[in-house]
Amino acid sequence: MKKKYTITLRLTDMQYALLGAICRRTKRTQSEVIRSFIENGSVRERISQEHIYIIRQLIGESTNLNQLARQANTYGFSAVA
């Protein structure tokens, strides 16, 4: 949807610093942060690279566990051990 309205917003130094901190933490522009506040009432922080790395490790471990469980159900627990 095309954005055709512009607003002017006056902030105190403290409010502006808080907006800047939110923008840095979420890695979004000021406009995106304010739009998110208007639409959702909050701004969610993006997932960091460290969290993505940990999530991928958990996915790999759970995949291995599922493979072991499948083999145990197919061939019996003594064959998998």
C-alpha positions in Angstrom: 0.0 0.0 0.0 1.4 3.4 -0.9 2.2 5.7 1.9 1.0 9.2 1.2 0.7 10.9 4.6 3.5 12.5 6.5 3.4 13.6 10.1 5.7 15.8 12.2 6.4 14.5 15.7 8.1 16.4 18.5 10.0 14.5 21.1 11.9 15.3 24.2 15.6 14.4 24.4 14.8 11.4 26.5 12.1 10.2 24.1 14.4 10.7 21.1 17.1 8.7 22.9 14.7 5.9 23.7 13.5 5.8 20.1 17.1 5.6 18.9 17.8 2.8 21.3 14.8 0.8 20.1 15.8 1.4 16.5 19.4 0.1 17.2 18.2 -2.9 19.2 15.6 -4.0 16.6 17.7 -2.9 13.6 14.7 -1.0 12.1 14.3 2.6 10.9 12.4 5.1 13.0 9.5 5.0 10.6 9.2 1.2 10.9 9.4 1.4 14.7 6.6 4.1 14.9 4.4 2.2 12.4 4.8 -1.0 14.4 3.8 0.9 17.6 0.7 2.2 15.8 -0.3 -1.1 14.3 0.7 -3.6 17.1 1.3 -1.5 20.2 4.8 -2.9 20.5 8.0 -3.6 18.5 9.5 -7.0 18.5 13.3 -7.4 18.4 14.8 -9.3 15.5 16.5 -12.6 16.1 20.2 -12.2 16.5 22.8 -14.3 14.6 23.8 -16.0 17.9 20.2 -17.1 18.5 19.9 -18.3 14.9 23.0 -20.4 15.4 21.7 -21.9 18.6 18.3 -22.7 17.0 20.0 -24.5 14.1 22.1 -26.6 16.6 18.9 -27.6 18.4 17.2 -28.5 15.1 20.2 -30.7 14.2 20.1 -32.4 17.6 16.4 -33.0 17.5 16.7 -34.5 14.0 19.4 -36.9 15.2 17.1 -37.8 18.2 14.2 -38.5 15.9 16.3 -40.7 13.6 17.4 -42.7 16.7 13.8 -43.1 17.9 12.7 -44.2 14.5 15.4 -46.8 14.3 14.6 -48.0 17.8 10.9 -48.4 16.9 11.8 -50.2 13.7 14.6 -52.5 14.8 14.1 -52.6 18.6 16.0 -50.8 21.3 18.8 -53.3 21.7 19.8 -53.0 18.0 20.1 -49.2 18.3 22.2 -49.3 21.5 
